[in-house]
Amino acid sequence: MKFTKATLVASAAAMSLGLAACDSAAENEAEDNIEQMEDDRDAMVNDMEASGEITDEQADAMDDETDAMEETMEEQADEIDG
């Protein structure tokens, strides 16, 4: 199943709003850093694809890699309070 970037961003934003109420300041900061990393990497991949440095398939693979990294990092951030 392929999600659009807007759908993923909206879902992530909604989830972080729901979680923000019960997270510590350290966990919230970690999550903000993770989101920034994801945004930066997405922009880099988009630029590389637009300039022809990578193919559409390579961009999709890098996006999947970014999503996996974000998920792992989010799980680690959730353990800050645990």
URVENUR-V642665 format. One record per residue. RES is the residue in one small letter. SS is DSSP state (H for helix, E for strand, C for the rest). Layout:
res=<RES/RES>
ss=<SS/SS>
This chain:
res=<m/k/f/t/k/a/t/l/v/a/s/a/a/a/m/s/l/g/l/a/a/c/d/s/a/a/e/n/e/a/e/d/n/i/e/q/m/e/d/d/r/d/a/m/v/n/d/m/e/a/s/g/e/i/t/d/e/q/a/d/a/m/d/d/e/t/d/a/m/e/e/t/m/e/e/q/a/d/e/i/d/g>
ss=<C/C/C/C/H/H/H/H/H/H/H/H/H/H/H/H/H/H/H/H/C/C/C/C/H/H/H/H/H/H/H/H/H/H/H/H/H/H/H/H/H/H/H/H/H/H/H/H/H/H/C/C/C/C/C/H/H/H/H/H/H/H/H/H/H/H/H/H/H/H/H/H/H/H/H/H/H/H/C/C/C/C>
